[in-house]
């Protein structure tokens, strides 16, 4: 069984790879939590990414795609709007 700390570290490694693309548009992303009961990772979009009209596309087509590819035990990525 994968422990949440391991998932957090692995997710952050993937986020470090996509982060420069977001930061080029003055945005960013951060890991919020892992929900093991649903194999879901929650991230928070920051900066310009937070209220960008294309935020959902960025989340699904960019961030989620990379995380699911590199960490197959994750099934879904959700955005925290906090």
C-alpha positions in Angstrom: 0.0 0.0 0.0 1.3 3.5 -0.9 1.4 5.9 2.0 0.1 9.4 1.6 3.6 11.0 2.2 4.9 9.0 -0.8 2.1 10.1 -3.0 2.6 13.7 -1.9 6.3 13.5 -2.8 5.6 11.9 -6.2 2.9 14.4 -7.0 5.2 17.3 -6.1 7.9 15.9 -8.4 5.4 15.8 -11.3 4.1 19.3 -10.4 7.7 20.6 -10.5 7.8 19.5 -14.1 4.6 21.4 -15.2 5.1 24.3 -12.9 7.4 26.3 -15.2 4.7 26.4 -17.9 2.2 27.8 -15.4 4.7 30.3 -14.0 5.4 31.6 -17.5 1.8 33.0 -17.4 2.2 34.1 -13.8 0.3 31.1 -12.4 1.2 28.1 -10.3 -0.1 25.0 -8.7 0.3 23.4 -5.3 -0.5 20.0 -3.8 -3.3 20.3 -1.2 -4.1 16.7 -0.1 -4.4 13.1 -1.1 -7.7 11.3 -0.6 -6.8 7.6 -0.5 -10.4 6.4 -0.3 -11.0 7.8 -3.9 -7.4 7.7 -5.1 -7.8 11.5 -5.7 -5.3 14.2 -5.5 -6.5 17.8 -4.7 -4.4 20.7 -6.0 -4.9 24.4 -5.8 -4.3 26.6 -8.9 -2.6 29.9 -7.9 -2.0 33.3 -9.4 -3.4 33.8 -12.9 -4.4 30.1 -13.1 -6.9 30.5 -10.3 -9.5 32.5 -12.2 -8.4 31.8 -15.8 -11.2 30.8 -18.1 -9.0 27.9 -19.3 -8.3 26.7 -15.8 -10.3 23.5 -16.2 -8.4 22.7 -19.5 -5.1 23.3 -17.7 -6.2 21.0 -14.8 -7.5 18.2 -17.0 -5.3 18.4 -20.1 -2.1 19.4 -18.4 -1.8 18.7 -14.7 -4.1 15.7 -14.5 -2.7 14.0 -17.6 0.9 14.3 -16.3 0.1 13.0 -12.8 -2.0 10.1 -14.0 0.7 9.1 -16.5 3.5 9.2 -13.9 1.5 7.9 -10.9 -1.0 5.3 -12.2 -2.5 4.6 -8.8 -4.0 8.1 -8.8 -7.4 8.0 -10.5 -8.5 11.7 -10.4 -7.3 15.2 -9.8 -9.6 17.8 -8.3 -9.1 21.6 -7.8 -9.4 23.1 -4.4 -11.1 26.5 -4.7 -10.1 27.6 -1.2 
